[in-house]
């Protein structure tokens, strides 16, 4: 593939192609004046003075992505974000070829010869490119500095050859372009060079070739039926409250799914926010559709929040453990102090409530307490071990028994018992003092 110097290399090759054609056809002798092939912006082409000579000017006015090549390669990064390859950047180069003359018919003559060279060379072969960018026997030291750098463009080594094609540019479009360039119009033809493939050389990871199909080299196994033969978690329910997808520390939990039997079983709870990957050992068993276990009582290890639950199990007859799908779960906060650690009402009818909570709430988590329909945020804390204090303005009357609900990062404490019909509230009430 080419590198970042390829665009400049294409312009240099085109200049060499046209310049060589003018020399071969003895255009200088026919015109009686020196002819220059340049690649300047049209507004910088000299039209007066000693530098104003007949010339053919190439101007790269647009670069566009090549639609045929842009989706050829696979994605360049894997699931971990590491680079697996360096797909090339495919570009089409759009040029304007203008002829400048200062006597009658000079511009037309130059334009005709330049178009003849482009027509006779619709494809730039590798030998032409090498000869233009690394001329021999001319020493590279005699070339301008920028041309010495183009020798390393690797333009001749790219996978696809460069193709030249004339394009039709309407008069209105041509007029707008020359107006934007703020230059005097000269006879001009538009053409495109396709395709330039620029590839950066960057380190990447590459997978090893496949030597066998699976551990036993037996290829795919056909399993009849709609259920895939892999460990899959469908749900996690705590019978104590039966809130879907919500668990509390200390809950007895029933995992449901299929292909769950095996040895070395463990449930991994992952939280990207807290950087947690907590493992819960599970008993071995042959039950394929359910597993029972108890949530740990470790407030510091599993803060309230959203988690992904994955089952790791070694299936019978398989050499390595399998990992199930990731089941989304929420670990809900629970108020562990009934009655509260402290509750007081001041002269302004402001009620202050101090609670103990499991799991421990970390500094930075958003915490609110609802007392029936009233809600108050937690007061600022300096450390995770500081108690949670909530202050309610315009508190309810003395003797009321409001229901308390705690919310941490949008996850509410379990206050509804779904085992009954109809469901009811747990007794998470307090009696308001004077």
C-alpha positions as CSV (number, residue, x, y, z in Angstrom):
1,X,0.0,0.0,0.0
2,X,1.0,3.6,-0.4
3,X,1.6,6.0,2.5
4,X,0.6,9.6,3.2
5,X,3.0,10.9,0.4
6,X,0.9,9.1,-2.3
7,X,-1.3,12.2,-3.1
8,X,1.7,14.3,-3.8
9,X,3.3,11.4,-5.6
10,X,0.4,11.1,-8.1
11,X,0.7,14.8,-8.9
12,X,4.4,14.4,-9.5
13,X,3.8,11.4,-11.8
14,X,1.2,13.3,-13.8
15,X,3.6,16.2,-14.2
16,X,6.3,13.9,-15.4
17,X,3.9,12.2,-17.8
18,X,2.9,15.5,-19.5
19,X,6.4,16.9,-19.4
20,X,7.8,13.8,-21.1
21,X,5.1,13.9,-23.8
22,X,5.8,17.6,-24.6
23,X,9.5,16.8,-25.0
24,X,8.9,13.7,-27.1
25,X,6.6,15.7,-29.5
26,X,9.1,18.6,-29.6
27,X,6.3,21.0,-28.6
28,X,8.9,23.6,-27.4
29,X,10.3,23.8,-31.0
30,X,6.9,24.0,-32.5
31,X,5.9,26.9,-30.2
32,X,9.2,28.7,-30.3
33,X,9.1,29.3,-26.6
34,X,9.8,27.4,-23.4
35,X,7.0,25.4,-21.8
36,X,6.5,24.8,-18.1
37,X,4.5,22.0,-16.4
38,X,3.4,23.1,-12.9
39,X,1.1,22.1,-10.1
40,X,0.2,25.5,-8.6
41,X,-3.1,26.9,-7.5
42,X,-4.6,28.9,-10.4
43,X,-4.4,32.2,-8.5
44,X,-0.6,31.7,-8.1
45,X,0.2,31.1,-11.8
46,X,2.2,34.2,-13.0
47,X,0.5,35.9,-15.9
48,X,2.9,38.9,-16.1
49,X,6.6,39.5,-15.9
50,X,9.5,37.2,-16.7
51,X,7.9,34.2,-15.1
52,X,4.8,34.4,-17.4
53,X,5.6,31.6,-19.9
54,X,3.4,29.1,-21.7
55,X,2.5,26.4,-19.3
56,X,0.3,23.5,-18.4
57,X,-0.9,23.6,-14.9
58,X,-2.3,20.7,-12.8
59,X,-4.5,21.7,-9.8
60,X,-5.8,19.1,-7.3
61,X,-9.1,20.8,-6.4
62,X,-10.9,17.9,-4.6
63,X,-10.3,14.6,-2.9
64,X,-13.2,12.1,-2.4
65,X,-13.5,8.6,-0.8
66,X,-13.6,5.7,-3.3
67,X,-16.9,4.0,-2.9
68,X,-15.7,0.6,-4.3
69,X,-12.9,0.2,-1.8
70,X,-14.1,1.9,1.4
71,X,-16.0,-1.2,2.7
72,X,-13.7,-4.0,1.3
73,X,-11.8,-4.8,4.6
74,X,-13.2,-6.1,7.8
75,X,-13.5,-3.9,10.9
76,X,-10.0,-2.8,12.1
77,X,-10.7,-3.3,15.8
78,X,-11.9,-6.3,17.9
79,X,-14.3,-6.3,20.9
80,X,-11.5,-5.2,23.2
81,X,-10.7,-2.1,21.1
82,X,-7.4,-3.5,20.0
83,X,-6.3,-3.0,16.4
84,X,-6.5,-6.1,14.2
85,X,-5.6,-4.5,10.9
86,X,-4.9,-1.3,9.0
87,X,-7.6,-1.0,6.3
88,X,-6.4,1.4,3.5
89,X,-7.8,4.8,3.0
90,X,-9.1,4.7,-0.6
91,X,-9.2,8.1,-2.4
92,X,-10.1,9.5,-5.8
93,X,-8.2,12.6,-6.8
94,X,-10.0,15.3,-8.9
95,X,-7.7,17.5,-11.0
96,X,-8.1,20.6,-13.2
97,X,-5.7,20.7,-16.2
98,X,-5.4,24.3,-17.5
99,X,-3.4,25.6,-20.5
100,X,-1.8,29.0,-20.4
101,X,-0.6,30.7,-23.6
102,X,0.4,34.3,-24.4
103,X,0.3,34.2,-28.1
104,X,-2.5,33.1,-30.5
105,X,-3.3,29.3,-30.4
106,X,-0.6,28.6,-27.8
107,X,-3.1,27.5,-25.1
108,X,-5.0,25.3,-27.6
109,X,-1.8,23.5,-28.7
110,X,-0.7,22.8,-25.2
111,X,-4.2,21.6,-24.2
112,X,-4.3,19.2,-27.1
113,X,-1.0,17.6,-26.4
114,X,-1.8,17.3,-22.7
115,X,-5.1,15.6,-23.4
116,X,-3.4,13.3,-25.9
117,X,-1.0,12.1,-23.2
118,X,-3.8,11.4,-20.7
119,X,-5.8,9.6,-23.4
120,X,-2.8,7.4,-24.4
121,X,-2.0,6.6,-20.8
122,X,-5.3,5.7,-19.1
123,X,-3.5,3.4,-16.7
124,X,-0.2,4.4,-15.0
125,X,1.8,1.2,-14.8
126,X,4.3,0.6,-12.0
127,X,7.3,1.2,-14.3
128,X,6.1,4.7,-15.2
129,X,5.6,5.5,-11.5
130,X,9.0,4.3,-10.5
131,X,10.7,6.2,-13.3
132,X,8.9,9.4,-12.4
133,X,9.5,9.3,-8.7
134,X,13.0,7.7,-8.8
135,X,14.5,8.8,-12.1
136,X,17.7,7.1,-13.4
137,X,20.5,7.9,-14.3
138,X,19.6,11.3,-12.7
139,X,20.8,11.5,-9.1
140,X,18.1,12.0,-6.5
141,X,20.4,14.5,-4.8
142,X,19.8,16.9,-7.8
143,X,16.0,16.9,-7.3
144,X,14.2,19.4,-5.0
145,X,13.8,18.3,-1.4
146,X,10.1,17.6,-1.7
147,X,10.7,15.3,-4.7
148,X,13.4,13.4,-2.8
149,X,10.7,12.6,-0.2
150,X,8.3,11.3,-2.8
151,X,10.7,8.5,-3.6
152,X,9.4,6.8,-0.5
153,X,5.7,7.1,-1.3
154,X,5.5,3.4,-2.3
155,X,3.0,4.5,-4.9
156,X,4.1,1.8,-7.4
157,X,3.6,-0.9,-4.8
158,X,-0.1,-0.4,-4.0
159,X,-2.5,-3.2,-4.9
160,X,-4.4,-1.4,-7.6
161,X,-3.0,0.6,-10.5
162,X,-3.8,4.2,-11.0
163,X,-6.4,5.0,-13.7
164,X,-7.0,8.3,-15.4
165,X,-10.5,9.2,-16.7
166,X,-11.8,12.5,-18.0
167,X,-14.8,13.9,-16.3
168,X,-17.5,16.3,-17.5
169,X,-17.8,19.5,-15.5
170,X,-20.7,21.7,-16.5
171,X,-20.1,25.3,-17.4
172,X,-21.9,26.6,-14.3
173,X,-19.9,24.4,-12.0
174,X,-16.7,25.4,-13.7
175,X,-17.6,29.0,-13.4
176,X,-18.3,28.8,-9.7
177,X,-15.0,27.0,-9.2
178,X,-12.9,29.6,-11.0
179,X,-14.8,32.4,-9.2
180,X,-13.9,30.8,-5.8
181,X,-10.3,30.5,-6.9
182,X,-10.3,34.3,-7.8
183,X,-8.2,33.6,-10.8
184,X,-8.5,34.4,-14.5
185,X,-10.1,31.6,-16.5
186,X,-8.0,29.6,-19.0
187,X,-9.0,26.6,-21.1
188,X,-9.5,23.8,-18.6
189,X,-10.3,20.1,-18.5
190,X,-11.3,18.1,-15.4
191,X,-10.1,14.5,-14.9
192,X,-10.0,12.0,-12.1
193,X,-7.2,9.6,-10.9
194,X,-8.5,6.5,-9.1
195,X,-7.7,4.9,-6.7
196,X,-5.0,5.9,-4.3
197,X,-4.7,3.5,-1.3
198,X,-3.1,5.0,1.8
199,X,-2.3,2.7,4.6
200,X,-0.6,3.5,7.9
201,X,1.8,1.0,9.3
202,X,0.6,0.5,12.9
203,X,1.0,-2.5,15.3
204,X,-1.9,-4.9,15.4
205,X,-2.9,-8.2,16.9
206,X,-3.4,-11.1,14.5
207,X,-5.1,-14.4,15.4
208,X,-3.3,-17.7,14.9
209,X,-4.5,-20.0,12.1
210,X,-7.1,-22.7,13.0
211,X,-5.5,-26.1,13.3
212,X,-8.5,-28.2,14.3
213,X,-12.3,-27.8,14.8
214,X,-12.9,-27.8,18.5
215,X,-11.1,-29.8,21.2
216,X,-11.9,-33.1,19.6
217,X,-11.5,-32.0,16.0
218,X,-15.0,-33.2,15.2
219,X,-16.5,-30.1,13.6
220,X,-19.9,-28.8,14.3
221,X,-22.5,-30.8,16.3
222,X,-26.1,-30.7,15.2
223,X,-28.6,-30.4,18.0
224,X,-32.3,-30.8,17.2
225,X,-34.7,-28.4,18.7
226,X,-34.9,-24.6,19.2
227,X,-33.0,-24.5,22.5
228,X,-29.2,-23.9,22.0
229,X,-27.0,-26.3,23.9
230,X,-25.2,-23.6,25.9
231,X,-25.7,-22.5,29.5
232,X,-28.2,-19.8,29.5
233,X,-29.7,-17.7,32.4
234,X,-33.3,-16.6,31.9
235,X,-34.2,-15.1,35.3
236,X,-33.2,-14.6,38.9
237,X,-36.0,-14.5,41.5
238,X,-35.8,-14.0,45.3
239,X,-38.8,-15.9,46.7
240,X,-38.9,-13.6,49.7
241,X,-40.4,-10.8,47.6
242,X,-40.4,-12.0,44.0
243,X,-39.4,-8.7,42.5
244,X,-38.2,-9.4,38.9
245,X,-34.5,-8.8,38.3
246,X,-33.9,-7.3,41.8
247,X,-31.9,-8.9,44.6
248,X,-31.0,-7.9,48.1
249,X,-27.9,-8.9,50.1
250,X,-28.8,-12.0,52.1
251,X,-31.7,-13.0,49.8
252,X,-32.2,-16.7,48.8
253,X,-32.2,-16.7,45.0
254,X,-33.4,-19.1,42.4
255,X,-31.7,-18.9,39.1
256,X,-33.7,-20.3,36.1
257,X,-32.5,-21.2,32.6
258,X,-31.3,-24.2,30.8
259,X,-28.1,-26.3,30.5
260,X,-27.0,-25.2,34.0
261,X,-25.8,-28.5,35.4
262,X,-22.2,-29.3,35.9
263,X,-19.3,-28.8,38.3
264,X,-17.1,-25.9,39.4
265,X,-20.1,-23.6,39.1
266,X,-19.9,-20.0,40.1
267,X,-21.9,-16.9,39.6
268,X,-19.9,-13.7,38.6
269,X,-21.6,-10.3,39.3
270,X,-19.9,-7.6,37.3
271,X,-20.3,-3.8,37.5
272,X,-18.5,-1.6,35.1
273,X,-19.2,1.5,37.2
274,X,-17.6,0.2,40.4
275,X,-15.1,-2.1,38.7
276,X,-16.5,-5.1,40.5
277,X,-16.3,-8.8,39.4
278,X,-17.6,-10.6,42.5
279,X,-17.6,-14.4,42.4
280,X,-20.3,-16.4,44.3
281,X,-19.4,-20.2,44.5
282,X,-22.3,-22.5,43.7
283,X,-22.8,-26.1,44.6
284,X,-22.2,-28.8,41.9
285,X,-25.4,-30.4,40.5
286,X,-27.1,-32.1,37.6
287,X,-30.2,-29.9,37.6
288,X,-30.4,-28.3,34.2
289,X,-33.0,-25.7,34.7
290,X,-32.5,-24.1,38.1
291,X,-29.9,-23.3,40.8
292,X,-30.5,-22.1,44.3
293,X,-28.0,-20.0,46.3
294,X,-27.8,-17.2,48.9
295,X,-26.6,-13.7,48.2
296,X,-23.6,-12.8,50.4
297,X,-23.9,-10.4,53.3
298,X,-20.9,-8.3,52.4
299,X,-22.0,-4.6,52.1
300,X,-18.6,-3.3,51.0
301,X,-18.2,-5.8,48.1
302,X,-21.5,-5.2,46.2
303,X,-22.7,-1.7,46.3
304,X,-26.3,-1.0,45.2
305,X,-26.5,-0.7,41.4
306,X,-26.8,-2.5,38.1
307,X,-24.9,-5.7,37.5
308,X,-24.3,-8.4,34.9
309,X,-24.7,-11.9,36.2
310,X,-22.8,-14.7,34.4
311,X,-22.7,-18.4,35.2
312,X,-19.4,-20.2,34.7
313,X,-19.8,-24.0,34.7
314,X,-17.8,-27.1,33.6
315,X,-20.2,-29.3,31.6
316,X,-19.9,-33.1,31.6
317,X,-17.6,-34.3,28.9
318,X,-16.2,-30.9,28.1
319,X,-12.5,-30.0,28.8
320,X,-13.1,-26.3,29.7
321,X,-15.7,-24.3,31.6
322,X,-18.4,-22.4,29.7
323,X,-19.7,-18.9,30.4
324,X,-23.4,-18.2,30.1
325,X,-25.1,-15.1,28.7
326,X,-25.0,-11.9,30.8
327,X,-28.2,-11.5,32.8
328,X,-29.0,-7.9,33.9
329,X,-29.7,-7.6,37.6
330,X,-30.1,-4.9,40.2
331,X,-28.8,-5.1,43.7
332,X,-31.3,-3.0,45.7
333,X,-30.5,-1.0,48.9
334,X,-32.2,-2.0,52.1
335,X,-33.0,0.0,55.3
336,X,-31.5,-2.0,58.1
337,X,-32.6,0.3,61.0
338,X,-36.2,0.1,62.0
339,X,-36.7,2.3,64.0
340,X,-34.2,4.8,62.5
341,X,-30.9,5.4,64.2
342,X,-32.1,8.9,65.0
343,X,-35.2,10.9,64.3
344,X,-35.9,14.5,65.5
345,X,-38.3,17.4,64.7
346,X,-37.2,21.0,65.2
347,X,-39.2,24.1,65.9
348,X,-39.5,24.8,62.2
349,X,-41.3,21.5,61.7
350,X,-38.2,20.1,59.9
351,X,-37.8,16.3,60.4
352,X,-34.3,14.8,60.4
353,X,-34.0,11.0,59.9
354,X,-30.7,9.0,60.2
355,X,-30.7,5.5,58.7
356,X,-28.4,2.5,58.5
357,X,-28.4,1.0,55.0
358,X,-27.1,-2.2,53.3
359,X,-25.1,-2.4,51.1
360,X,-23.1,0.6,52.2
361,X,-23.7,3.7,50.0
362,X,-20.5,5.0,48.4
363,X,-19.7,8.7,48.2
364,X,-20.9,10.0,44.8
365,X,-24.0,7.8,44.6
366,X,-27.3,9.6,44.4
367,X,-29.5,8.8,47.4
368,X,-33.0,9.9,48.2
369,X,-35.5,8.8,50.9
370,X,-39.3,8.8,50.3
371,X,-41.7,9.1,53.2
372,X,-45.0,8.2,51.6
373,X,-45.2,10.9,48.9
374,X,-42.5,13.2,50.3
375,X,-38.9,12.9,49.1
376,X,-35.6,14.3,50.5
377,X,-32.0,13.9,49.3
378,X,-29.3,12.6,51.6
379,X,-27.1,15.2,53.2
380,X,-23.5,15.5,51.9
381,X,-21.1,13.0,53.4
382,X,-17.3,12.9,53.6
383,X,-16.7,9.1,53.7
384,X,-18.5,5.9,52.9
385,X,-18.9,5.1,56.5
386,X,-20.7,8.3,57.5
387,X,-24.4,7.8,58.3
388,X,-27.2,8.8,55.9
389,X,-29.1,11.8,57.1
390,X,-32.3,13.0,55.4
391,X,-34.1,16.3,56.3
392,X,-37.7,16.8,55.4
393,X,-39.2,20.3,55.4
394,X,-42.8,20.7,56.4
395,X,-42.9,17.2,58.0
396,X,-46.1,15.2,58.4
397,X,-48.1,15.5,61.7
398,X,-47.0,13.8,64.9
399,X,-48.1,10.1,65.2
400,X,-48.2,9.4,61.5
401,X,-46.9,6.1,60.2
402,X,-45.4,6.8,56.7
403,X,-43.8,4.1,54.5
404,X,-40.1,4.6,53.9
405,X,-38.6,3.9,50.5
406,X,-34.9,4.3,49.8
407,X,-33.6,5.0,46.3
408,X,-29.8,4.7,45.4
409,X,-28.8,5.6,41.8
410,X,-32.4,5.2,40.7
411,X,-32.7,1.7,42.2
412,X,-35.5,1.6,44.9
413,X,-35.5,-0.6,48.0
414,X,-37.8,-3.6,47.9
415,X,-41.0,-2.5,49.6
416,X,-43.7,-4.6,47.8
417,X,-44.4,-8.2,48.7
418,X,-45.5,-10.0,45.5
419,X,-46.2,-13.3,47.2
420,X,-49.7,-12.3,48.2
421,X,-52.8,-11.8,46.1
422,X,-53.1,-8.9,45.8
423,X,-49.5,-7.8,46.6
424,X,-48.9,-5.8,49.8
425,X,-46.3,-3.5,51.4
426,X,-43.7,-4.8,53.7
427,X,-43.8,-3.2,57.2
428,X,-41.2,-0.5,56.4
429,X,-43.1,2.1,58.4
430,X,-42.0,4.5,61.2
431,X,-44.0,6.4,63.8
432,X,-43.3,10.2,63.6
433,X,-42.4,11.8,67.0
434,X,-43.3,15.2,68.3
